[in-house]
Amino acid sequence: MLKRNCISGLVILGLAGSLAYSQEAVKDVVKTAAPPAAAGQETGKPADAKDVRNKLLPLTDMETAFKKAWATRVTLTRQVDDLAKKLKDATDEKQKEELLKNVNEARKNLQTLAIAMEVIFSTGLTRNYEFDEVKSTIFLRVGTAEEVFMRAVKARDLYGKVMTEHKAALEKEADAGKKKEMEKTLEVLTKRYQLVAAALQQVYGVLPTREFIYNPQNSTLYLKVSENEVGSIKEQLTKLQEERKARETAGQGAAAPPAAEGK
């Protein structure tokens, strides 16, 4: 059965009962950010020394990761509002159809990112408030950029640990009734593990199947790679960055008014 200390840990992290999102929304996050099943699951010894993952490739620092996610969310929110207004004012049926397609896509992207950020930057059950005397405003403290990252990683690893223990207990259980209940619990644990893992990849690019090193001195996250991987990994990162910029540019273009046609 599940260990009480593991369950308590999940409750303390504020994730055990707070991920109440629609099933479709969760599927979108996991589908978008979840790593391929075969990634990082190589077996056996490396073919040569150049295949040993002993090099560090910097991915992002914590502050930059948050700022990028926040900026993207602001852009998507503005895009959804602009597209919704254009759809409301549109009269041409063909234009309406295209605008509806664009606004639905923008809303889907916004929802995916919003859920990922909610998972990562959740404050848990503990509420720490701060008061800004200049603005006369009360703020809810989420934590430092490092704290929220480490909290999310801890939650993912804890879910993974409890999930593994539950699987082992399920295999040993002989009672059909208990086994059925345990299967339901395992399904919930698996979904929550996938959600946290996917959110980490969405915001930080962290895969649970790859090894990462976090340096608290510069708040930077590094991916452990081999010499043979360095070139291909850099190419993949460059490609992902280009694709993200292209999506943002396309989104801004979709939100902008159409250019007047020349006569």
C-alpha positions as a printed Julia matrix, in Angstrom:
263×3 Matrix{Float64}:
   0.0     0.0     0.0
   1.02    3.66   -0.3
   3.28    5.01    2.38
   1.7     7.68    4.55
   4.75    9.92    4.44
   4.65   10.0     0.63
   0.97   10.9     0.6
   1.57   13.61    3.21
   4.35   14.99    1.07
   2.02   15.28   -1.91
  -0.62   17.05    0.18
   1.94   19.48    1.58
   3.03   20.34   -1.94
  -0.55   21.34   -2.62
  -0.83   19.23   -5.74
  -2.77   16.19   -4.54
  -6.17   17.84   -4.75
  -5.62   21.07   -6.65
  -5.24   19.88  -10.25
  -8.95   20.02  -11.04
  -8.8    20.75  -14.75
 -10.95   19.41  -17.55
  -9.78   16.11  -18.98
  -9.42   17.59  -22.48
  -7.29   20.46  -21.19
  -5.0    18.08  -19.32
  -4.68   15.89  -22.41
  -3.6    18.92  -24.42
  -0.85   19.77  -21.93
   0.45   16.22  -21.71
   0.21   15.68  -25.49
   2.07   18.92  -26.17
   4.8    18.56  -23.61
   5.18   14.89  -22.7
   8.43   13.25  -23.89
   8.49   10.32  -26.32
   8.26    6.99  -24.51
  11.58    5.79  -25.91
  13.57    8.93  -25.12
  16.53    8.43  -22.84
  15.83    4.76  -22.31
  18.99    3.41  -23.91
  20.35    0.22  -22.42
  23.77   -1.34  -22.38
  27.18    0.31  -22.39
  27.98    3.25  -24.69
  29.56    2.33  -28.02
  32.53    4.58  -27.21
  33.63    7.31  -24.83
  31.97    9.97  -26.98
  28.57    8.46  -26.11
  29.03    9.0   -22.36
  26.82   11.82  -21.12
  29.42   13.74  -19.14
  29.08   17.21  -20.72
  26.74   19.98  -19.61
  24.66   21.97  -22.08
  23.05   25.11  -20.57
  19.31   25.25  -21.23
  17.92   28.21  -19.31
  18.12   30.14  -16.08
  15.08   30.19  -13.82
  14.25   33.88  -14.26
  14.42   33.72  -18.05
  12.18   30.64  -18.15
   9.51   32.42  -16.11
   9.76   35.65  -18.11
   9.41   33.78  -21.4
   6.39   31.82  -20.17
   4.76   34.97  -18.79
   5.44   36.99  -21.97
   4.01   34.19  -24.12
   0.9    34.04  -21.94
   0.39   37.82  -22.24
   0.82   37.63  -26.03
  -1.63   34.73  -26.35
  -4.18   36.48  -24.13
  -4.0    39.61  -26.27
  -4.22   37.49  -29.41
  -7.35   35.69  -28.19
  -9.03   39.02  -27.34
  -8.13   40.58  -30.69
  -9.28   37.56  -32.7
 -12.53   37.28  -30.72
 -13.31   40.94  -31.44
 -12.58   40.54  -35.15
 -14.77   37.43  -35.24
 -17.62   39.35  -33.63
 -17.34   42.19  -36.17
 -16.78   39.97  -39.24
 -19.55   39.72  -41.84
 -17.97   37.55  -44.54
 -18.65   33.84  -43.88
 -15.27   32.69  -45.2
 -13.49   35.24  -43.04
 -15.57   34.14  -40.03
 -14.59   30.53  -40.57
 -10.89   31.41  -40.72
 -11.11   33.67  -37.66
 -12.97   31.01  -35.69
 -10.24   28.5   -36.51
  -7.54   30.96  -35.41
  -9.26   31.97  -32.19
  -9.86   28.33  -31.19
  -6.2    27.51  -31.82
  -5.08   30.55  -29.82
  -7.39   29.63  -26.94
  -6.07   26.07  -26.95
  -2.45   27.29  -26.83
  -3.3    29.74  -24.04
  -5.07   27.07  -22.01
  -2.16   24.65  -22.44
   0.36   27.22  -21.22
  -1.92   28.47  -18.44
  -2.31   24.97  -17.0
   1.44   24.33  -17.19
   2.15   27.61  -15.38
  -0.52   26.89  -12.77
   1.11   23.52  -12.04
   4.64   24.97  -11.86
   3.87   28.16   -9.96
   1.24   26.74   -7.61
   1.73   28.06   -4.09
   0.6    24.85   -2.4
  -1.35   24.85    0.86
   0.9    27.39    2.58
  -0.11   30.99    1.97
   2.51   33.71    2.5
   1.3    37.26    1.98
   3.32   40.41    1.41
   2.12   44.02    1.58
   3.36   46.76   -0.76
   2.95   50.02    1.18
   3.64   52.16   -1.89
   0.85   50.56   -3.95
  -1.24   49.64   -0.89
  -1.56   46.15   -2.38
  -1.44   42.7    -0.79
   0.48   40.08   -2.78
   0.44   36.3    -2.46
   4.03   35.08   -2.47
   4.64   32.22   -4.88
   8.36   31.87   -4.16
  11.66   32.61   -5.82
  12.27   31.36   -9.35
  14.51   28.66   -7.88
  11.96   27.62   -5.22
   9.1    27.09   -7.66
  11.3    25.05  -10.0
  12.64   22.81   -7.24
   9.14   22.39   -5.79
   7.79   21.2    -9.14
  10.7    18.77   -9.65
  10.19   17.43   -6.13
   6.49   16.94   -6.81
   7.17   15.1   -10.08
   9.72   12.8    -8.48
   7.47   12.14   -5.49
   4.54   11.26   -7.73
   6.85    8.94   -9.66
   8.03    7.27   -6.46
   4.51    6.76   -5.09
   3.33    5.55   -8.5
   6.11    2.93   -8.62
   5.35    1.73   -5.08
   1.65    1.53   -5.87
   2.33   -0.56   -8.98
   4.41   -3.0    -6.93
   1.66   -3.27   -4.3
  -0.97   -3.77   -6.99
   0.93   -6.71   -8.49
   1.02   -8.42   -5.08
  -2.63   -7.78   -4.19
  -4.84  -10.89   -4.5
  -8.21   -9.47   -3.44
 -10.2    -8.49   -6.56
 -12.11   -5.68   -4.81
  -9.01   -4.06   -3.36
  -7.22   -4.49   -6.66
  -9.94   -2.57   -8.49
  -9.71    0.35   -6.05
  -5.92    0.35   -6.29
  -6.13    0.49  -10.08
  -8.26    3.64   -9.83
  -5.74    5.23   -7.47
  -2.9     4.29   -9.8
  -4.71    5.91  -12.72
  -5.05    9.17  -10.77
  -1.39    9.1    -9.69
  -0.26    8.43  -13.26
  -2.27   11.35  -14.66
  -0.92   13.71  -12.04
   2.65   12.55  -12.62
   2.21   13.09  -16.36
   0.73   16.54  -15.8
   3.58   17.76  -13.6
   6.2    16.2   -15.89
   4.57   17.78  -18.94
   4.34   21.19  -17.25
   8.05   21.06  -16.42
   8.84   20.36  -20.05
   6.47   23.09  -21.23
   8.1    25.81  -19.09
  11.69   24.6   -18.67
  12.26   21.96  -21.35
  12.91   19.31  -18.69
  12.38   15.68  -19.68
  11.95   13.05  -16.94
  13.88   10.59  -19.12
  16.98   12.79  -19.35
  19.45   13.79  -16.65
  19.71   17.45  -15.71
  21.98   19.37  -13.38
  20.82   22.51  -11.61
  23.44   25.02  -10.48
  22.02   27.21   -7.69
  24.95   29.62   -7.91
  23.75   30.96  -11.27
  20.19   29.54  -11.18
  20.9    27.76  -14.45
  19.64   24.4   -15.65
  22.01   22.16  -17.63
  21.27   19.06  -19.72
  23.8    16.24  -19.46
  24.85   15.23  -22.96
  27.55   13.2   -24.66
  30.1    14.59  -27.09
  28.24   12.93  -29.96
  24.97   14.55  -28.84
  26.21   18.13  -28.5
  25.78   19.06  -32.16
  22.4    17.41  -32.66
  21.0    18.74  -29.36
  22.03   22.29  -30.23
  20.38   21.89  -33.64
  17.18   20.65  -32.0
  17.16   23.56  -29.55
  17.72   26.04  -32.38
  14.91   24.44  -34.38
  12.54   24.61  -31.39
  13.39   28.28  -30.84
  12.78   29.06  -34.52
   9.44   27.2   -34.45
   8.38   29.11  -31.32
   9.26   32.44  -32.93
   7.39   31.4   -36.08
   4.27   30.54  -34.04
   4.45   33.87  -32.21
   4.89   35.74  -35.49
   2.0    33.82  -37.07
  -0.15   34.55  -34.04
   0.6    38.26  -34.19
  -0.15   38.21  -37.9
  -3.46   36.46  -37.31
  -4.39   39.04  -34.7
  -3.45   41.99  -36.94
  -6.02   43.49  -39.31
  -5.77   42.2   -42.91
  -3.9    44.42  -45.34
  -6.0    46.31  -47.86
  -6.01   44.68  -51.26
  -4.71   46.75  -54.15
  -7.08   47.54  -56.94
